[in-house]
Amino acid sequence: MTDFTPNEMMTIAASRELSNDDVCFVGIGAPSAACNVARLTHAPDITLIYESGTVGTKPDVLPLSIGDGELCDTALFTVSVPEMFRYWLQGGRITTGFLGGAQIDKFANLNTTVVGPYDHPKVRLPGGGGAPEIASNCGRIFITMALSKRGFVEKLPFITSMGHGEGGDHRERLGMKTKGPTRIITDLCILEPDPVTKELTVVSIHHGVTRDQIVDNCGWPIKFAGEVIETPVPTEIELATLRDINARTKKAHQGNKEAA
Amino acid sequence: MAKIVSLAEAIGDNVRDGDTVAMEGFTHLIPYAAGHEVIRQGRKDLFLVRMTPDILYDQLIGVGAARGMKFSWGGNPGVGSLHRFRDAVENQWPRPLEIEEHSHAAMANAYEAGAANLPFAMLRGYIGADLPKVNASIKQITCPFTSEVLAAVPAIRPDVTIIHAQRADRKGNVLIEGIVGVQKEAVLAAKRSIITVEEIVDELAPPSPNSVVLPTWAVTAVSQVPGGAFPSYAHGYYPRSNAFYIGWDEIARDRESFTAWIKENVLDAGPEDFARHAGRKPAKAA
């Protein structure tokens, strides 16, 4: 078997969640890598959408920002940002949203706004951007984040985007008709919300990872499903595809550091 | 009709202390040269508006030009934090910054409402999110037909909007291509507008009949500043300098290195210094 890092396993496991039929709203970072690995392996006809307005984009290198020229150059078409959020996202045309975040709780609510009180934050994070409405308007949400006590916390200081709220039927009570987060892909395991309580539960453990490692890296007493499988290890094609795109990306984003 | 003037004149005539100023550009076509001219002319107490404040607003905040900011995502895309923005929010340096925070969907809708001369925008937004708890300008409205409860936010009506575009003709009609962001809406929502362009040409020569054009009678001032979007980019002219965005993290982390950078590259420089980033002229331009 080929060697792979936990991060590579996470990205590849996340890419497998996507299919050719998905119309996917892509977040920057790990989601972008996963979505493009899916496109370059098992889902060549997937539609990738970035919030800058590019629809059906096929970047050769991963964008550093959601609006790199590469995205527009390779897109089927590009729309204005108001149109993107009004017609395509709020209009219900997007099957899957792929998000990351700084913090997540056991009901898959995400925080990318502040750590500490809002008015006197310990850490001021970038904020929600598109996430609040991506989380409620896409058919379903996948989340990819490394498992750590800092990131997987018992209580969020701020809910930037709602996952399953307080659990149970909270989304339905608020009038939401979309599924919300259905899979959380980490570097150690994959989580799914319990069908009734919506609490995140481990359903698949990556090769070589122990239950203790998962428990030790989560900020709440994490639950395991009755039947837990082992995540299939990356294939050579998946790994080669990911490493190729990462290498192309790294090369493209270096260059001279000339100042304005 | 738009006046075609120098950048110094455009900023001097149209940006006043205390103004609400939107400098838009969704990653693409960010008006860096114009923002630097605002810093050089020493404008203060500005209320900045922008969906994705990145390095340019980090610079305006770091020099103390802003009293507040309305935004939806404030970071260095793909790199991390805006350190000058964080220093202002976390430590009130160089001065406190009042913030009004929204989501992208709300800001985009609010610009459209401004352009459409409506008092507010509504959207199916912020459901289950905490922002409405800390932002009093996010309210709820009930649909008079279905009784669905929706989010409402005030229209954005800047005193002045500043954007960068590919080119203008000699009458001041302006063409924008590529990722067009929210620029058209931001210009039409504003009382006054300044557009810097890569070049001024005899014929606009739109690449297709449906190109985004802002007609001269909807624009206040146009200035030719080749390279004026660097280190962001102008589609068809020059690429985004991702290396600059990565390098900015280190410059902005420290107050002294930031201040030294501003002195050398903004205060002691001019819009002509952007020309070396201008790149090639597109084949289609006249």
Interface residues (C-beta under 8 A of the other chain):
Chain A: I28 G29 E51 S52 G53 T54 P63 L64 S65 I66 G67 D68 G69 L71 C72 T78 S80 V81 P82 M84 F85 R86 L89 Q90 N109 T113 Y118 D119 P121 K122 V123 R124 L125 P126 G127 G128 G129 G130 A131 P132 E133 S136 N137 F158 I159 T160 S161 M162 G165 H170 R171 L174 G175 M176 A252 H253 Q254 G255 N256 K257 E258 A259 A260
Chain B: F26 T27 H28 Y32 H36 M51 T52 F71 S72 W73 G74 G75 P77 G78 V79 S81 L82 F85 R86 V89 E90 E101 S103 H104 A105 A108 N109 Y111 E112 L123 R124 G125 Y126 I127 G128 A129 D130 L131 V134 E148 V149 G178 I179 V180 G181 V182 K184 E185 F230 P231 Y233 H235 P239 R240 S241 N242 A243 F244 Y245 I246 G247 W261 N265 A269 D273 F274 H277
